[in-house]
Amino acid sequence: MFRTARALGLSTVAVYSDADADSPHVTEADTAVRLPGAAPADTYLRADLLVQAALDAGADAIHPGYGFLSENADFARAVLAAGLTWIGPAPEVIAQMGSKIESKRLLAAVGVPVLSEVDNVTEQDLPVLIKASAGGGGRGMRVVRDLADLDAELQAARSEALSAFGDATVFCEPYLETGHHIEVQIMADQHGTVWAVGERECSIQRRHQKVVEEAPSPLVERTDGMRDKLFAAAKAAAEAVGYTGAGTVEFLADESGRFYFLEMNTRLQVEHPVTELTTGLDLVALQISVAEGASLPAEPPPSHGHAIEVRLYAEDPANDWRPQTGTLHRFEIPADGIRVDSGVETGSVVGVHYDPMLAKVIAWAPDRATAARILAGALTRSRLHGVKTNRDLLVQVLRHEAFRDGATDTAFLTRHDLTASLLDKDTEALAALAAALADAEANRAAARVLGRLPSGWRNVVSQPQVKVIGDHEVRYRIGRDGLTTDGVDLVEATPNLVRLAVNGVVRRFDVARTPGWSFVDTPTGSVAFEVPDRFPDPAARTPAGSLLAQMPGTVVRVAAAAGDRVAAGQVLLWLEAMKMEHRVVAPVTGVVAELPVGAGDQVEVGRVLAVVRADEPVEGT
């Protein structure tokens, strides 16, 4: 957005909360205004503070971006009332289309197919999807398959929706287990011209939030006549409300090409780069141009080639997609042939207050297969140190046979378990050896006595060197004939680079260290090894059965008490972090020995949330 503004000769103003004070967008803007506080309700959801920030900085227009108040009609009204230009559709249109409930009723009236709401959910209606009326991005969304869970899930959805969007309104609709999420980018000027600027497929999702987006849609490409029908429905939606600016009309489609309206996003979408790369348009520049009153040409430019975007998140896919926090000690994505839209950089801290998305990484090529290969290669070569990410999963998606075949419905990540590491066990073992050798070299380089001696060298060979690297116990010897270990020869070892010859094939391992961790990057993938403290503090030990906070957050509800009997998987409490509620469940069947936190408590990483004592096994079973 700032890049486009500069290209147009415009100055930019950023707003930032205390939690975002060191974010790259603050320094990239020409001017920045602080919003005191960290919680969204105190900062980015305060329309009055945002308008005042614009006035104080001498701005004459506000671009709402995406998320927070970007689809809030009252915010748009406040901007206009202050004499500022609103870069978006009229407040009345935002109100009509920003409400998923109202927009469905409106579009059904003009003939666009919709999924009906379910007012009084019964067993026959299951499964249903609870959705936040005012938002998106997976927040305030819950699938209910058991009627007994409905009330609790409604409460959780309302709480998330209120925290993320300032509006707790939710509704239920039929839940389709599989389908294709197809959306049409529209652009409309103030003179009656409406464009349908290509479609995107965003079916690969987790927690109802997109992680892979592409243009054009594989489903639409192979379904005769579908594109024309989609474009007609999207333009009908825009014309029904007199839409202006950029927007997205989203549909759920089945394999035959039948589709149903889901919602209209009255803003720019996270995935807009794939449309830009396939059309050559700058959608932000067009938003600004339309807001200034310019006319669009009669037709948009044609699309060409294929673009794929992945969302790189700080999260652990193998652990229920749990968001991760911490310092990004290294954040490097190869730039050759790749577009990277990032909100972080090396040294950035991933906090608890906002969405854990680190970057959007996008590739374009003349065909889909080449775009996927380029993108997978760039992600594989990326160096991401400090927090776990979904990088390995994204690479495996892009290389999966089903993805290559275009079989990309919304159940893709449920159907295919792609949470394993990119590295096979043999390569990971070599990476652990490389980490041990590099660490030994670093120790020798820092040694004050006899630092020039080869690390680990013994004139009279005795016992091997032993070092614990993650789950690996590495054993090796370095003597007169060099490294001694089965089938592996040491070619080179420095504190940051190790080259090993395996059966005559030389392999490179780049190694970096932070306190307690070693990060090893290879041409085929990366691995992070936890390195245990050689002299651990006994006072830091936690009781057996402890459930520790994996991220900073706030305890919002507690469903158990000390002394309660609980079953494995039973919810003990809910922790709110990164605008999502996360369930903390009993790992085993037993008794809650301790539950030292209560609703409203702020917790840090590593805090003991509960201790569950497992039942003793019955003798003879």
PyMOL commands that set and color helices and strands:
alter all, ss='L'
color gray80, all
select helices_A, chain A and resi 2-7+18-20+24-28+40-42+47-57+73-81+91-98+100-109+123-125+147-165+218-221+226-241+272-279+283-291+317-319+368-381+391-399+401-404+412-415+425-446+538-540
alter helices_A, ss='H'
color red, helices_A
select strands_A, chain A and resi 13-17+31-35+61-62+85-86+128-132+142-144+170-174+180-188+194-206+209-215+245-253+259-265+306-313+315-316+322-323+326-327+330-332+338-342+349-350+357-365+383-385+465-469+472-479+482-484+488-493+497-502+505-514+517-522+525-530+546-548+553-558+565-566+571-577+580-585+590-594+602-603+608-614
alter strands_A, ss='S'
color yellow, strands_A
deselect
rebuild
show_as cartoon
